Amino acid sequence: MRSRKPLALFAAAAFVLAGCGGGGGDASTEGPVTLTWWHNRTTEPMKSKWQQIADDFHKTHPNTSFTIEPIQNEQFQTKVPLALQGNTPPDLFQQWGGGALADQLKSGKLADITEASSGWIGPLAKNADGWKVGGKQYGAPYLMHAVGFWYRKDVFANAGITSTPTTVDELNAAVAKLKTAGIVPIALGGKDRWPDAFYWAYFAVRQCSVDTLKKAVEKTELADPCFTKAGENLKSFLDTKPFQDGFVGTPAQQGAGSSAGLVANGKAAMELQGDWQPDVMQALTEDKELASKIGWFPFPSVPGGQGDPTVMLGGGDGFSCTTRAAKACAEFLGHLVGDDVQKILAETNSGLPVTPAGVAALKSEPHKVIAAAMSKASHVQFYFDTAFPTKVGQALNDTIANFFAGQGGPDTIVKSVSEAAAGNK
């Protein structure tokens, strides 16, 4: 979702979760195995990249083969918990860390790879901490991420916008200019709900201090008034009607009519999304020059907010292993964070590599800008739905999505966390 000190770039992003009930097995010795691998890259180029990376690993580790099942991102929320309740979960699956990882650990089926990863985890530094529970490693990231605005430089120019917004007032002014020009200012994939949460989260990190954000995650509560104020700021922004008609029913990433597709095909000017978006957009358009037409800027500052304007919202993509073939799985995770694979991932424009060699290999100018912003960030707030336990994060996202649809108020968002946390105990 870094010459620099090793991964100091993301040091502020990581957090280590306290221990939880249940537990996982150790990564132990085994013979020839075929790893069942669930990942979320269903489109090119990453779908083929993962296949090639698996094939290359098999050439040097002939005892390890793969059965790969690409799964649409939104399906993981239900498929993984169900699989972990059964007898044949995947050996290797997409893992975003945080509270969801802690919840999954209760199944007893996740592998403790602390010892198995000791030879390769070091260069990841603090990046790996989001995949720890109680000081033990239960997975690892292969990319880190940051959320910000992707925009069409050509569309901005056609609307007379000469610079990217640095304040919410400037963002509102840009929205007004784009409307006057007959262009959808911002695309939003409200059908999938999680993109809505980026807006509330960013208003929260701009409104609340870093200490307040950390305490909120630690205590699983949004008690500070700044979180209610964030909802009020969001309401004011929604009142400007910056999105396309019918955004509540628009998917985020599926098809040319998705929010990603609208920007990719020049039908909307911008979208608040993760640094993986160029990869997603390119698969949804025939425009081979898209990369030269898009740029990136961080979420603007909010007047009167207590938050540090350098704070970023982000997270990471990683994988966890289950216990059946944990040794081979852990070896493959080590391969993914090796310099060769990290350099390959740097070329895909789908995130920020987790090793210094990978970051140095970034070629996309927007991703270099994102990496620079991350290096200056005083704190990187993990997505709230990831930082909180699964049920709490889902309740928060659902309430925010309902808020976007005109239901509830700023206080409803705050209450959703405390109520879900009470029911999660």
C-alpha positions as CSV (number, residue, x, y, z in Angstrom):
1,M,0.0,0.0,0.0
2,R,12.5,3.3,0.9
3,S,19.3,6.3,0.0
4,R,16.8,6.2,2.9
5,K,17.0,4.3,6.2
6,P,15.4,0.9,5.6
7,L,11.7,1.5,5.4
8,A,11.7,4.5,7.7
9,L,9.2,5.7,5.1
10,F,6.5,3.6,6.7
11,A,7.6,3.5,10.2
12,A,4.7,5.6,11.4
13,A,2.2,3.4,9.6
14,A,2.7,0.2,11.6
15,F,1.1,-0.9,14.7
16,V,1.3,-4.1,16.7
17,L,-1.8,-5.7,18.0
18,A,-2.2,-7.1,21.4
19,G,-2.6,-10.9,21.8
20,C,-6.0,-12.5,21.3
21,G,-7.7,-15.8,22.0
22,G,-7.2,-18.9,19.9
23,G,-3.9,-19.1,18.1
24,G,-2.2,-20.6,15.0
25,G,0.2,-23.4,14.4
26,D,3.9,-23.1,13.7
27,A,5.4,-23.2,10.2
28,S,6.9,-26.7,10.3
29,T,8.7,-29.1,8.0
30,E,6.9,-30.8,5.1
31,G,7.5,-32.6,1.8
32,P,6.3,-31.8,-1.7
33,V,3.2,-29.6,-1.6
34,T,0.7,-27.8,-3.8
35,L,-0.2,-24.4,-2.3
36,T,-3.8,-23.2,-2.8
37,W,-3.4,-19.5,-3.3
38,W,-6.2,-16.9,-3.1
39,H,-5.2,-13.4,-4.2
40,N,-7.3,-10.4,-5.3
41,R,-5.7,-9.5,-8.6
42,T,-8.4,-10.6,-11.1
43,T,-7.2,-8.2,-13.9
44,E,-4.1,-7.8,-15.9
45,P,-1.2,-7.1,-15.6
46,M,-1.1,-8.4,-12.0
47,K,-3.0,-11.6,-12.6
48,S,-0.3,-12.8,-15.0
49,K,2.5,-11.3,-12.9
50,W,1.4,-13.5,-9.9
51,Q,1.2,-16.5,-12.1
52,Q,4.7,-15.8,-13.5
53,I,6.1,-15.2,-10.0
54,A,4.6,-18.6,-8.8
55,D,6.1,-20.3,-11.9
56,D,9.5,-18.8,-11.2
57,F,9.4,-19.9,-7.6
58,H,8.5,-23.5,-8.6
59,K,11.6,-23.6,-10.9
60,T,13.9,-23.0,-7.9
61,H,11.7,-24.9,-5.4
62,P,10.4,-27.9,-7.4
63,N,8.7,-29.4,-4.3
64,T,6.3,-26.4,-4.2
65,S,3.5,-26.1,-6.8
66,F,0.5,-23.8,-6.9
67,T,-3.2,-23.9,-7.5
68,I,-4.1,-20.2,-8.0
69,E,-7.6,-18.8,-7.5
70,P,-8.0,-15.0,-8.2
71,I,-10.9,-13.7,-6.2
72,Q,-12.7,-10.4,-6.5
73,N,-11.6,-8.1,-3.7
74,E,-15.0,-7.6,-2.1
75,Q,-15.5,-11.4,-1.8
76,F,-12.7,-11.9,0.7
77,Q,-14.7,-10.4,3.5
78,T,-17.0,-13.5,3.4
79,K,-15.0,-16.2,1.8
80,V,-12.0,-16.2,4.1
81,P,-14.0,-16.4,7.4
82,L,-16.1,-19.3,6.0
83,A,-13.0,-21.1,4.7
84,L,-11.3,-20.8,8.1
85,Q,-14.4,-22.4,9.7
86,G,-14.1,-25.4,7.4
87,N,-11.5,-28.2,7.0
88,T,-9.8,-27.0,3.8
89,P,-8.9,-23.3,3.9
90,P,-6.5,-22.0,1.3
91,D,-2.8,-22.4,2.2
92,L,-2.0,-18.8,1.2
93,F,-4.6,-16.0,1.2
94,Q,-4.9,-12.2,0.8
95,Q,-4.3,-10.5,4.2
96,W,-4.7,-6.9,5.2
97,G,-3.6,-7.3,8.8
98,G,-5.0,-5.4,11.7
99,G,-8.2,-6.3,13.5
100,A,-9.3,-8.8,10.8
101,L,-6.1,-10.8,11.3
102,A,-6.6,-10.9,15.0
103,D,-10.2,-12.1,14.4
104,Q,-9.0,-14.8,12.0
105,L,-6.4,-16.0,14.4
106,K,-9.2,-17.3,16.7
107,S,-9.8,-20.1,14.1
108,G,-6.6,-21.7,15.1
109,K,-5.7,-22.3,11.4
110,L,-3.3,-19.4,10.8
111,A,0.4,-20.3,10.8
112,D,2.9,-18.5,13.2
113,I,5.7,-17.7,10.8
114,T,7.8,-15.9,13.3
115,E,10.7,-18.3,13.2
116,A,10.2,-19.2,9.5
117,S,10.4,-15.5,8.5
118,S,13.4,-14.6,10.7
119,G,15.8,-14.8,7.7
120,W,14.0,-12.4,5.5
121,I,11.6,-10.2,7.5
122,G,14.3,-7.8,8.7
123,P,14.3,-5.4,5.6
124,L,10.6,-4.9,6.0
125,A,11.2,-3.2,9.3
126,K,8.0,-1.6,10.8
127,N,6.1,-2.4,7.6
128,A,5.6,-6.0,8.9
129,D,4.2,-5.0,12.2
130,G,0.6,-4.7,11.0
131,W,0.7,-8.5,10.4
132,K,1.7,-9.3,14.0
133,V,-0.4,-10.3,16.9
134,G,1.0,-10.5,20.4
135,G,4.5,-10.0,18.9
136,K,4.2,-13.0,16.6
137,Q,4.3,-12.8,12.8
138,Y,1.1,-14.2,11.1
139,G,1.7,-12.9,7.7
140,A,3.7,-10.3,5.7
141,P,3.0,-7.4,3.3
142,Y,4.3,-7.3,-0.2
143,L,3.1,-3.8,-0.9
144,M,2.2,-0.8,1.2
145,H,-0.5,1.7,0.2
146,A,-1.6,5.3,0.6
147,V,-5.0,6.9,-0.3
148,G,-5.2,10.2,-2.2
149,F,-6.9,11.8,-5.2
150,W,-6.2,10.5,-8.7
151,Y,-7.1,13.0,-11.3
152,R,-7.1,13.6,-15.0
153,K,-4.6,16.3,-15.9
154,D,-6.3,16.9,-19.2
155,V,-9.8,17.2,-17.7
156,F,-8.5,19.7,-15.1
157,A,-6.9,21.7,-17.8
158,N,-10.0,21.8,-19.9
159,A,-12.0,23.1,-16.9
160,G,-9.4,25.8,-16.3
161,I,-8.0,24.3,-13.1
162,T,-4.3,25.2,-13.1
163,S,-3.2,23.6,-9.8
164,T,-4.2,20.8,-7.5
165,P,-6.2,21.6,-4.4
166,T,-4.4,21.9,-1.1
167,T,-7.3,22.9,1.1
168,V,-11.0,21.7,1.2
169,D,-12.0,25.2,0.0
170,E,-9.8,24.8,-3.0
171,L,-11.3,21.3,-3.6
172,N,-14.8,22.7,-3.5
173,A,-13.8,25.4,-5.9
174,A,-12.4,22.8,-8.3
175,V,-15.7,20.8,-8.0
176,A,-17.6,24.0,-9.0
177,K,-15.4,24.6,-12.0
178,L,-15.8,21.1,-13.2
179,K,-19.6,21.2,-12.9
180,T,-19.6,24.4,-14.9
181,A,-17.6,22.7,-17.6
182,G,-20.2,19.8,-17.6
183,I,-17.8,17.3,-16.2
184,V,-18.5,14.9,-13.3
185,P,-16.0,16.2,-10.6
186,I,-15.5,13.1,-8.6
187,A,-16.3,9.4,-9.3
188,L,-17.4,7.3,-6.4
189,G,-18.0,3.5,-6.3
190,G,-20.7,3.6,-3.6
191,K,-22.1,0.2,-4.4
192,D,-19.0,-1.4,-2.7
193,R,-19.3,0.9,0.3
194,W,-15.6,0.8,1.3
195,P,-14.7,3.7,-1.0
196,D,-17.2,5.9,1.0
197,A,-15.2,5.2,4.1
198,F,-12.1,6.9,2.7
199,Y,-13.8,10.3,2.9
200,W,-14.9,10.0,6.5
201,A,-11.5,8.6,7.5
202,Y,-9.7,11.5,5.8
203,F,-11.9,14.1,7.4
204,A,-11.2,12.3,10.7
205,V,-7.4,12.4,10.3
206,R,-7.5,16.0,9.3
207,Q,-9.7,16.9,12.2
208,C,-8.1,14.8,15.0
209,S,-4.6,14.8,16.4
210,V,-2.3,11.8,15.9
211,D,-2.6,10.9,19.6
212,T,-6.3,10.9,19.4
213,L,-6.2,8.7,16.4
214,K,-4.0,6.2,18.1
215,K,-6.1,6.1,21.2
216,A,-9.3,5.6,19.2
217,V,-7.8,2.5,17.6
218,E,-6.4,1.2,20.9
219,K,-9.7,1.6,22.7
220,T,-12.0,0.8,19.7
221,E,-14.0,4.0,20.2
222,L,-14.6,7.4,18.7
223,A,-15.3,9.3,21.9
224,D,-13.4,12.4,21.0
225,P,-15.6,15.3,19.6
226,C,-13.2,15.6,16.7
227,F,-14.8,12.4,15.2
228,T,-18.2,13.9,15.3
229,K,-16.8,17.1,13.7
230,A,-15.3,15.0,11.0
231,G,-18.8,13.7,10.2
232,E,-20.1,17.3,10.1
233,N,-17.3,18.3,7.7
234,L,-18.2,15.3,5.5
235,K,-21.8,16.4,5.5
236,S,-20.8,19.8,4.3
237,F,-18.8,18.3,1.5
238,L,-21.6,15.9,0.4
239,D,-23.9,18.9,0.2
240,T,-21.8,20.2,-2.7
241,K,-22.9,17.1,-4.7
242,P,-19.5,16.3,-6.1
243,F,-20.2,12.8,-7.3
244,Q,-21.9,11.3,-10.4
245,D,-25.6,10.7,-10.4
246,G,-26.4,7.2,-9.0
247,F,-23.1,6.9,-7.2
248,V,-24.7,4.7,-4.6
249,G,-25.2,2.0,-7.2
250,T,-21.8,2.4,-9.0
251,P,-19.2,-0.4,-8.4
252,A,-15.7,0.7,-7.6
253,Q,-13.6,-1.4,-9.9
254,Q,-15.8,-3.7,-12.1
255,G,-16.3,-2.6,-15.7
256,A,-16.0,0.7,-17.7
257,G,-19.0,2.1,-15.8
258,S,-17.3,1.7,-12.4
259,S,-15.8,4.7,-10.6
260,A,-12.4,3.6,-11.8
261,G,-13.7,3.2,-15.3
262,L,-15.2,6.7,-15.3
263,V,-11.9,8.3,-14.6
264,A,-10.0,6.0,-16.9
265,N,-12.2,7.0,-19.8
266,G,-12.3,10.7,-19.0
267,K,-15.9,10.8,-17.9
268,A,-15.0,12.0,-14.4
269,A,-12.2,14.2,-13.3
270,M,-10.9,12.5,-10.1
271,E,-11.4,9.8,-7.5
272,L,-10.2,9.3,-3.9
273,Q,-8.6,5.9,-4.1
274,G,-5.5,3.9,-3.2
275,D,-2.2,3.9,-5.0
276,W,-3.2,0.7,-6.8
277,Q,-5.6,2.6,-9.0
278,P,-3.5,3.1,-12.2
279,D,-3.3,-0.6,-12.5
280,V,-7.1,-1.0,-12.1
281,M,-7.9,1.9,-14.4
282,Q,-5.7,0.7,-17.3
283,A,-7.6,-2.6,-17.4
284,L,-10.8,-0.6,-17.9
285,T,-9.9,1.5,-20.9
286,E,-8.5,1.2,-24.4
287,D,-6.5,4.4,-23.9
288,K,-2.8,3.3,-24.0
289,E,-1.8,6.9,-23.1
290,L,-3.7,6.9,-19.8
291,A,-0.5,6.8,-17.6
292,S,0.6,10.2,-19.0
293,K,-2.8,11.8,-18.4
294,I,-3.2,11.0,-14.7
295,G,-1.7,12.6,-11.6
296,W,-2.1,12.4,-7.8
297,F,-2.5,14.8,-4.9
298,P,-3.0,14.2,-1.2
299,F,-6.3,14.8,0.6
300,P,-6.5,18.6,1.3
301,S,-6.2,20.2,4.7
302,V,-9.3,21.1,6.7
303,P,-9.6,24.6,8.2
304,G,-9.6,24.5,12.0
305,G,-8.7,20.8,12.2
306,Q,-6.3,19.6,14.9
307,G,-4.9,16.9,12.6
308,D,-1.4,17.2,11.0
309,P,-2.0,17.8,7.3
310,T,0.9,15.5,6.5
311,V,-0.9,12.4,8.0
312,M,-1.8,9.8,5.4
313,L,-4.5,7.2,5.3
314,G,-3.2,3.8,4.1
315,G,-2.5,0.2,4.8
316,G,-0.9,-2.7,2.9
317,D,-1.5,-5.8,0.8
318,G,-0.1,-9.0,2.3
319,F,-0.6,-12.7,2.7
320,S,-1.1,-15.1,5.6
321,C,-0.4,-18.8,5.6
322,T,-2.5,-21.6,7.1
323,T,-1.0,-24.5,8.9
324,R,-1.2,-27.3,6.4
325,A,1.8,-26.3,4.3
326,A,3.2,-23.5,6.4
327,K,6.9,-24.0,5.7
328,A,6.6,-23.8,2.0
329,C,4.1,-20.9,2.3
330,A,6.5,-18.9,4.5
331,E,9.4,-19.6,2.0
332,F,7.2,-18.2,-0.8
333,L,6.4,-15.1,1.3
334,G,10.1,-14.5,1.7
335,H,10.4,-14.8,-2.1
336,L,7.7,-12.1,-2.6
337,V,9.7,-9.6,-0.4
338,G,13.0,-10.3,-2.1
339,D,14.6,-7.6,-4.2
340,D,13.8,-9.3,-7.6
341,V,10.1,-9.6,-7.0
342,Q,9.9,-6.2,-5.3
343,K,11.4,-4.6,-8.4
344,I,8.8,-6.4,-10.6
345,L,6.0,-5.1,-8.3
346,A,7.4,-1.6,-8.5
347,E,6.8,-1.6,-12.3
348,T,3.1,-2.5,-12.0
349,N,2.0,0.8,-10.5
350,S,-0.2,-1.1,-8.1
351,G,1.4,0.1,-4.8
352,L,4.6,1.0,-2.9
353,P,7.2,-1.8,-2.5
354,V,8.1,-2.8,1.0
355,T,11.9,-2.9,0.5
356,P,14.4,-0.1,-0.3
357,A,15.4,-1.8,-3.6
358,G,11.7,-1.9,-4.6
359,V,11.1,1.7,-3.8
360,A,14.2,2.8,-5.7
361,A,12.8,0.9,-8.8
362,L,9.6,3.0,-8.9
363,K,9.2,4.5,-12.4
364,S,5.7,6.1,-12.2
365,E,6.0,9.8,-11.4
366,P,2.7,9.7,-9.3
367,H,4.0,6.8,-7.2
368,K,7.3,8.7,-6.6
369,V,5.2,11.6,-5.4
370,I,3.2,9.3,-3.1
371,A,6.4,7.8,-1.8
372,A,7.7,11.2,-1.0
373,A,4.5,12.2,0.8
374,M,4.7,9.0,2.8
375,S,8.3,9.8,3.8
376,K,7.1,13.1,5.1
377,A,4.1,11.9,7.0
378,S,4.1,12.2,10.7
379,H,1.7,9.2,10.9
380,V,0.0,6.8,8.6
381,Q,-3.4,5.8,9.8
382,F,-4.4,2.3,8.9
383,Y,-7.8,2.1,7.3
384,F,-10.2,2.2,10.2
385,D,-12.1,-0.9,9.0
386,T,-8.8,-2.7,9.1
387,A,-7.5,-1.3,12.3
388,F,-10.7,-2.1,14.2
389,P,-11.9,-5.7,14.8
390,T,-13.7,-7.1,11.7
391,K,-17.3,-6.6,13.0
392,V,-16.6,-3.1,14.2
393,G,-14.9,-2.2,10.9
394,Q,-17.9,-3.5,8.9
395,A,-20.4,-1.7,11.1
396,L,-18.4,1.6,10.6
397,N,-18.3,1.1,6.8
398,D,-21.9,0.3,6.6
399,T,-22.9,3.3,8.7
400,I,-20.8,5.6,6.6
401,A,-22.3,4.2,3.4
402,N,-25.8,4.8,4.8
403,F,-24.7,8.3,5.6
404,F,-23.7,8.8,2.0
405,A,-27.1,7.6,1.0
406,G,-28.8,10.2,3.3
407,Q,-29.4,8.1,6.3
408,G,-28.2,9.0,9.8
409,G,-26.0,11.9,11.0
410,P,-22.4,12.5,12.2
411,D,-23.3,11.1,15.6
412,T,-24.6,7.9,14.1
413,I,-21.2,7.1,12.7
414,V,-19.6,7.6,16.1
415,K,-22.2,5.4,17.8
416,S,-21.8,2.6,15.3
417,V,-18.3,1.9,16.6
418,S,-19.1,1.9,20.3
419,E,-22.2,-0.3,19.7
420,A,-20.4,-2.8,17.5
421,A,-17.5,-2.9,19.9
422,A,-19.8,-3.7,22.8
423,G,-21.3,-6.5,20.8
424,N,-17.9,-7.8,19.8
425,K,-16.7,-8.4,23.4
